[in-house]
């Protein structure tokens, strides 16, 4: 069972930046590069929403409209890690951010990391 551990969350002022990391471990005989990786977020009282996705070899990325131009997803397959660089943060970006790994129909979630944007 793949294990995902997020890090990098915290408290930041509006307009600030944060970079989240998600490290994968306990990979089976399938390399990290085979997984489609995504970041989701869930704000209090709201449903979990997809923030960004990156394909297996970084050939394609997709973003929610609300974060386009501000967030960048990337991956380092040699280090089994996916990143979410967040800039120009807004209070409405406040949420728990979750890493997701998908291989065919199987999905694995991380435990989440809290991001709070507040002055």
C-alpha positions in Angstrom: 0.0 0.0 0.0 1.4 3.3 -1.1 1.9 5.8 1.8 1.7 9.6 1.2 2.9 12.1 3.6 2.3 15.8 3.1 4.3 18.7 4.6 4.8 22.4 4.2 1.5 23.7 5.4 1.2 26.6 7.9 0.0 30.1 8.5 0.7 32.7 5.9 -0.5 36.3 5.3 -2.6 37.1 2.2 -0.4 37.6 -0.8 2.2 35.2 0.6 3.6 32.0 -0.7 3.9 28.4 0.5 5.2 25.2 -1.1 3.6 21.9 -0.1 5.4 18.6 -0.6 4.0 15.1 -0.7 6.5 12.2 -0.4 5.4 8.7 -1.4 6.8 5.6 0.2 6.0 1.8 0.5 5.7 1.8 -3.3 4.9 -1.7 -4.7 6.7 -3.0 -7.8 5.3 0.0 -9.6 7.4 3.1 -9.8 6.2 6.5 -8.6 6.4 7.7 -12.1 3.4 5.5 -13.0 1.0 7.4 -10.7 -1.1 10.4 -11.6 -0.7 12.8 -8.8 -3.1 15.4 -7.6 -3.7 17.9 -4.8 -7.1 18.4 -3.4 -8.3 20.7 -0.6 -11.2 20.8 1.8 -12.3 24.0 3.6 -14.5 23.8 6.7 -18.1 23.1 5.7 -17.2 22.5 2.1 -16.7 19.4 -0.1 -13.2 18.3 -1.1 -12.2 19.9 -4.4 -9.6 19.1 -6.9 -6.8 21.8 -7.0 -4.2 20.4 -9.5 -3.2 17.3 -11.3 0.0 16.2 -13.0 0.4 13.2 -15.2 3.0 10.5 -14.9 5.9 12.1 -16.6 4.9 15.7 -16.1 3.6 15.8 -19.6 0.4 17.5 -18.6 -1.0 19.6 -15.7 -4.5 20.8 -14.9 -5.7 23.4 -12.4 -8.9 24.5 -10.9 -10.0 27.8 -12.2 -9.7 29.4 -8.8 -5.9 28.7 -8.6 -4.8 29.1 -12.3 -1.8 31.4 -12.5 -1.1 31.3 -8.8 -0.4 27.6 -8.1 2.1 25.3 -9.8 2.2 21.5 -9.5 5.4 19.6 -10.2 7.0 16.3 -9.4 10.4 14.7 -8.9 10.0 11.1 -9.8 13.6 10.3 -8.7 12.6 11.5 -5.2 9.0 10.1 -5.3 7.7 13.5 -4.4 5.1 15.9 -5.8 5.0 19.6 -5.0 2.4 22.4 -5.0 3.9 25.8 -5.2 1.3 28.4 -4.1 1.7 32.1 -4.6 -0.5 35.2 -4.1 -2.4 33.3 -1.5 -5.9 34.4 -0.5 -8.0 33.8 2.6 -10.3 31.6 0.5 -7.3 29.3 -0.1 -7.5 28.3 3.6 -8.1 24.5 3.7 -6.7 21.2 4.5 -4.6 20.1 1.5 -4.5 16.5 0.5 -2.2 14.6 -1.8 -3.7 11.9 -4.0 -2.0 9.1 -6.0 -4.0 7.3 -8.7 -3.1 4.2 -10.6 -5.9 3.0 -12.8 -8.9 2.8 -10.5 -6.9 2.6 -7.2 -6.4 5.8 -5.2 -4.4 6.6 -2.1 -4.7 9.7 0.1 -2.4 11.4 2.4 -3.4 12.6 5.9 -3.5 16.3 4.8 -1.7 19.5 5.8 -3.4 22.6 7.0 -2.9 25.9 5.1 -4.3 29.0 6.7 -4.2 32.4 5.0 -4.9 35.1 7.4 -3.6 38.5 8.5 
